[in-house]
Amino acid sequence: METINNLSRQNHIDIGINDANRMQIAQGLSVLLADSYTLYLMTHNFHWNVTGPHFNTLHTMFMAQYTEQWNALDLIAERIRSLGHHAPGTYKEFVRLSSIAEVEGTPKAMDMVRYLVKAQEATAKTARHLFGFVSEVNDQPTADLLTQRLQVHEKTAWMLRSLLEE
């Protein structure tokens, strides 16, 4: 018969990253999740509300961006759970954790693009900030996730910035 100590040890996570480091990574990923969710919501809002001569282009582009972002949310949250922590999942938590401010009202189309450039860059900075620590503690799965997110956010910011060229 197994003892209580043996049962509790079965729930212990032993993946080669200590508890304190897993907690620090999960906290960093929670900020990334909050930034990513805020960016997703902003992009979806702009998709619904864009108007003007660039409507079709922006409406379609924003849809592709929020769809990609939506899929990334699950990957980030599941990595937090894999590290043994709960992922934030309320607006209150996202507002508290996010480095991206909510946009008030309905901006003009090119202002939407400007807001999204800043939000994409902010999300990239959040991922990059965590990357050094993740590399230091040898967490390759999180490093891979961060690399993928950095690539998407930097490329998307570039594409959006290109729309602002005269």
C-alpha positions as a LaTeX table, in Angstrom:
\begin{tabular}{lrrr}
\hline
Residue & $x$ (\AA) & $y$ (\AA) & $z$ (\AA) \\
\hline
Met1 & 0.00 & 0.00 & 0.00 \\
Glu2 & 1.37 & 3.40 & $-0.97$ \\
Thr3 & 1.85 & 5.98 & 1.71 \\
Ile4 & 0.56 & 9.54 & 1.58 \\
Asn5 & 4.15 & 10.75 & 1.05 \\
Asn6 & 4.54 & 8.53 & $-2.01$ \\
Leu7 & 1.25 & 9.82 & $-3.44$ \\
Ser8 & 2.20 & 13.45 & $-2.95$ \\
Arg9 & 5.55 & 12.79 & $-4.61$ \\
Gln10 & 3.71 & 11.44 & $-7.64$ \\
Asn11 & 2.19 & 14.92 & $-8.09$ \\
His12 & 5.60 & 16.57 & $-7.84$ \\
Ile13 & 6.91 & 17.91 & $-11.14$ \\
Asp14 & 10.42 & 16.64 & $-11.85$ \\
Ile15 & 11.36 & 17.93 & $-15.31$ \\
Gly16 & 14.80 & 19.30 & $-14.50$ \\
Ile17 & 13.62 & 22.83 & $-13.66$ \\
Asn18 & 13.28 & 23.56 & $-9.95$ \\
Asp19 & 10.06 & 24.87 & $-8.38$ \\
Ala20 & 11.26 & 28.46 & $-8.00$ \\
Asn21 & 12.41 & 28.67 & $-11.62$ \\
Arg22 & 9.20 & 27.09 & $-12.90$ \\
Met23 & 7.25 & 29.68 & $-10.91$ \\
Gln24 & 9.30 & 32.55 & $-12.34$ \\
Ile25 & 8.82 & 31.24 & $-15.88$ \\
Ala26 & 5.07 & 30.78 & $-15.30$ \\
Gln27 & 4.82 & 34.36 & $-14.00$ \\
Gly28 & 6.62 & 35.66 & $-17.10$ \\
Leu29 & 4.41 & 33.57 & $-19.36$ \\
Ser30 & 1.36 & 34.93 & $-17.54$ \\
Val31 & 2.40 & 38.45 & $-18.53$ \\
Leu32 & 2.92 & 37.23 & $-22.10$ \\
Leu33 & $-0.53$ & 35.61 & $-22.02$ \\
Ala34 & $-2.06$ & 38.87 & $-20.74$ \\
Asp35 & $-0.33$ & 40.90 & $-23.44$ \\
Ser36 & $-1.32$ & 38.35 & $-26.07$ \\
Tyr37 & $-4.97$ & 38.32 & $-24.97$ \\
Thr38 & $-5.10$ & 42.12 & $-24.87$ \\
Leu39 & $-3.57$ & 42.24 & $-28.36$ \\
Tyr40 & $-6.05$ & 39.60 & $-29.57$ \\
Leu41 & $-9.00$ & 41.56 & $-28.20$ \\
Met42 & $-7.73$ & 44.85 & $-29.66$ \\
Thr43 & $-7.21$ & 43.27 & $-33.08$ \\
His44 & $-10.64$ & 41.63 & $-33.07$ \\
Asn45 & $-12.26$ & 44.90 & $-32.00$ \\
Phe46 & $-10.52$ & 46.74 & $-34.84$ \\
His47 & $-11.58$ & 44.02 & $-37.30$ \\
Trp48 & $-15.20$ & 44.61 & $-36.33$ \\
Asn49 & $-15.02$ & 48.39 & $-36.36$ \\
Val50 & $-12.59$ & 49.44 & $-39.11$ \\
Thr51 & $-14.02$ & 51.81 & $-41.75$ \\
Gly52 & $-12.70$ & 53.90 & $-44.59$ \\
Pro53 & $-10.99$ & 53.43 & $-47.95$ \\
His54 & $-8.77$ & 50.62 & $-46.63$ \\
Phe55 & $-11.66$ & 48.72 & $-45.07$ \\
Asn56 & $-11.36$ & 45.49 & $-47.04$ \\
Thr57 & $-7.58$ & 45.21 & $-46.72$ \\
Leu58 & $-7.53$ & 45.98 & $-43.01$ \\
His59 & $-10.63$ & 43.93 & $-42.19$ \\
Thr60 & $-9.06$ & 40.88 & $-43.84$ \\
Met61 & $-5.60$ & 41.50 & $-42.38$ \\
Phe62 & $-6.96$ & 41.98 & $-38.86$ \\
Met63 & $-8.92$ & 38.73 & $-39.14$ \\
Ala64 & $-5.79$ & 36.78 & $-40.06$ \\
Gln65 & $-3.93$ & 38.42 & $-37.17$ \\
Tyr66 & $-6.56$ & 37.81 & $-34.48$ \\
Thr67 & $-7.01$ & 34.21 & $-35.66$ \\
Glu68 & $-3.27$ & 33.56 & $-35.33$ \\
Gln69 & $-3.26$ & 35.29 & $-31.95$ \\
Trp70 & $-6.24$ & 33.25 & $-30.71$ \\
Asn71 & $-4.42$ & 30.00 & $-31.47$ \\
Ala72 & $-1.30$ & 31.22 & $-29.67$ \\
Leu73 & $-3.22$ & 31.92 & $-26.45$ \\
Asp74 & $-3.82$ & 28.23 & $-25.90$ \\
Leu75 & $-0.15$ & 27.36 & $-26.46$ \\
Ile76 & 1.00 & 29.92 & $-23.89$ \\
Ala77 & $-1.62$ & 28.89 & $-21.31$ \\
Glu78 & $-0.84$ & 25.19 & $-21.77$ \\
Arg79 & 2.86 & 25.84 & $-21.24$ \\
Ile80 & 2.04 & 27.57 & $-17.95$ \\
Arg81 & $-0.02$ & 24.52 & $-16.95$ \\
Ser82 & 2.82 & 22.17 & $-18.02$ \\
Leu83 & 5.05 & 24.02 & $-15.57$ \\
Gly84 & 2.57 & 23.26 & $-12.77$ \\
His85 & 0.88 & 26.64 & $-12.43$ \\
His86 & $-2.54$ & 28.04 & $-13.21$ \\
Ala87 & $-2.90$ & 30.31 & $-16.21$ \\
Pro88 & $-4.63$ & 33.65 & $-15.68$ \\
Gly89 & $-8.00$ & 33.67 & $-17.37$ \\
Thr90 & $-10.02$ & 36.70 & $-16.33$ \\
Tyr91 & $-10.19$ & 40.22 & $-17.71$ \\
Lys92 & $-9.24$ & 41.52 & $-14.27$ \\
Glu93 & $-6.04$ & 39.42 & $-14.26$ \\
Phe94 & $-5.20$ & 40.35 & $-17.84$ \\
Val95 & $-5.63$ & 44.09 & $-17.14$ \\
Arg96 & $-3.40$ & 43.80 & $-14.06$ \\
Leu97 & $-0.67$ & 41.84 & $-15.87$ \\
Ser98 & $-0.66$ & 43.37 & $-19.36$ \\
Ser99 & 1.77 & 46.03 & $-20.52$ \\
Ile100 & $-0.72$ & 47.06 & $-23.22$ \\
Ala101 & $-3.29$ & 49.74 & $-22.41$ \\
Glu102 & $-6.85$ & 49.38 & $-23.59$ \\
Val103 & $-7.87$ & 51.61 & $-26.48$ \\
Glu104 & $-10.80$ & 53.90 & $-25.72$ \\
Gly105 & $-13.43$ & 54.52 & $-28.37$ \\
Thr106 & $-13.08$ & 53.66 & $-32.03$ \\
Pro107 & $-9.95$ & 55.11 & $-33.65$ \\
Lys108 & $-9.61$ & 55.92 & $-37.34$ \\
Ala109 & $-8.25$ & 53.10 & $-39.51$ \\
Met110 & $-4.60$ & 54.23 & $-39.63$ \\
Asp111 & $-4.66$ & 54.97 & $-35.89$ \\
Met112 & $-5.81$ & 51.37 & $-35.41$ \\
Val113 & $-2.72$ & 50.29 & $-37.33$ \\
Arg114 & $-0.54$ & 52.49 & $-35.10$ \\
Tyr115 & $-2.07$ & 51.02 & $-31.94$ \\
Leu116 & $-1.50$ & 47.52 & $-33.26$ \\
Val117 & 2.15 & 48.24 & $-34.13$ \\
Lys118 & 2.75 & 49.36 & $-30.54$ \\
Ala119 & 0.87 & 46.37 & $-29.11$ \\
Gln120 & 2.76 & 43.90 & $-31.33$ \\
Glu121 & 6.06 & 45.47 & $-30.28$ \\
Ala122 & 5.07 & 45.43 & $-26.60$ \\
Thr123 & 4.20 & 41.75 & $-26.82$ \\
Ala124 & 7.54 & 41.02 & $-28.52$ \\
Lys125 & 9.37 & 42.90 & $-25.74$ \\
Thr126 & 7.53 & 40.85 & $-23.11$ \\
Ala127 & 8.60 & 37.61 & $-24.79$ \\
Arg128 & 12.17 & 38.81 & $-25.23$ \\
His129 & 12.39 & 39.89 & $-21.57$ \\
Leu130 & 11.64 & 36.33 & $-20.44$ \\
Phe131 & 13.87 & 34.65 & $-23.02$ \\
Gly132 & 17.19 & 35.19 & $-21.22$ \\
Phe133 & 16.02 & 33.59 & $-18.00$ \\
Val134 & 14.40 & 30.68 & $-19.82$ \\
Ser135 & 17.66 & 30.01 & $-21.67$ \\
Glu136 & 19.65 & 30.28 & $-18.44$ \\
Val137 & 17.56 & 27.57 & $-16.71$ \\
Asn138 & 17.59 & 25.31 & $-19.76$ \\
Asp139 & 13.85 & 25.43 & $-20.55$ \\
Gln140 & 13.93 & 24.62 & $-24.26$ \\
Pro141 & 10.16 & 24.19 & $-24.75$ \\
Thr142 & 9.47 & 27.67 & $-23.40$ \\
Ala143 & 12.42 & 29.09 & $-25.37$ \\
Asp144 & 10.96 & 27.54 & $-28.53$ \\
Leu145 & 7.53 & 29.01 & $-27.79$ \\
Leu146 & 9.06 & 32.44 & $-27.14$ \\
Thr147 & 11.09 & 32.27 & $-30.35$ \\
Gln148 & 7.96 & 31.47 & $-32.34$ \\
Arg149 & 6.02 & 34.30 & $-30.71$ \\
Leu150 & 8.86 & 36.78 & $-31.27$ \\
Gln151 & 8.98 & 35.88 & $-34.94$ \\
Val152 & 5.23 & 36.41 & $-35.37$ \\
His153 & 5.05 & 39.69 & $-33.44$ \\
Glu154 & 8.10 & 41.24 & $-35.08$ \\
Lys155 & 6.93 & 40.26 & $-38.58$ \\
Thr156 & 3.39 & 41.49 & $-37.93$ \\
Ala157 & 4.67 & 44.80 & $-36.53$ \\
Trp158 & 6.79 & 45.24 & $-39.68$ \\
Met159 & 3.81 & 44.51 & $-41.95$ \\
Leu160 & 1.63 & 46.97 & $-40.05$ \\
Arg161 & 4.36 & 49.64 & $-40.07$ \\
Ser162 & 4.59 & 49.20 & $-43.85$ \\
Leu163 & 0.97 & 50.35 & $-44.15$ \\
Leu164 & 1.93 & 53.66 & $-42.53$ \\
Glu165 & 4.56 & 54.50 & $-45.16$ \\
Glu166 & 3.65 & 57.39 & $-47.44$ \\
\hline
\end{tabular}
